[in-house]
Amino acid sequence: MTTQKDIDDLPKNSANYTALTPLWFLKRAALVHPNRRSLVHGSLVFTWLQTYQRCCRLASALSRHSVGFGSTATMAATCSTSRKAIMD
């Protein structure tokens, strides 16, 4: 009887393994589904492309202020301010 290899036992290569990070996910979603909704908050609607572009702008702004790899950053939003934080 032949024993089948489990998929987790296969050697990792570019065809069967890519680390899924939040940034990779956003970039891929913007590429594959640019016009699909990514965020809906009342009448406010963003597409995956818009979400990716906004995240890139935020990352660029943080970088300009010397916030980079290894830095700790936080964003506090309460229910009353979350819509403003999303829109700005």
N, C-alpha and C positions, 0 to 999 in steps of 0.2 A: 504494500500500500504506500502511495506517495503522499508525503506530508506537504501541504500547501504552506507557503510563507505568508505570514501576516503582513499586511501593508506597512505596518510600523517597522518591520524587519528589513525593508528594502533600503539600499544605500541612498542617502540624500543626494539629489542633484537638481539642476535648474528645472528639469521637466516635472519633478514630483514634489518639490519642496521650495517654498518661498516664505520667509517670515512675514506674517501679516501684522503690520503695525497700523496704528490709527492714520498716520500720514499716507501710507501706501493705500489703505482702504479709501481715503478721501480722493486721492489722485485717480485711482482706478474707477471709482464711482463717477467722478466727473468726466472721465474719458468714455466710459461705457454708457452711462445714463445722464448725459449733461442736462436734459430738460425735465427729468423726473423730479418730483418733489422730495426734498430732503428734510424740510422743516416746515411745519404749519403751526402757527400760533394765532388763533383768531383769523383776522383777515390778512395777516402777514404770512407770505409764502416764499420760500427760497428753493431753488433747484440745487442739484448736486454740484453743478458748475459754479454757481454763485457761492455756495458754502465753501468749496475748495478755494476760490479766489479770496474770499474773506479771511479764511484761515491763513493763507499765504501772506496777506497784508498784515495780519496780526503778528505772525512770525517775524516778518520784516521789521515791524515797529519794535518788537521786543529785542531783536538783534541790534537795532540802532541804539538801544539803551543798554547795551552790554549784557543782555540776558541771553544766555546760550546754553550749550550742552553742559549739564552738571548744575545749572542754576535752578533755583526753586522759585516758581511764580504761582500765584493764586488769583482767582477771580471770584469774588463773593457777590452773589446776586440773590436777592430775595424776590418773592413773588411780585412785589410792587415795582421792582427795578429790572426784572428779567427782560421784559419787552424792550425797554430802553437800551439795555446792554446788548441785546440781539440786533437792534436796529442801528446803533451807532457804529 
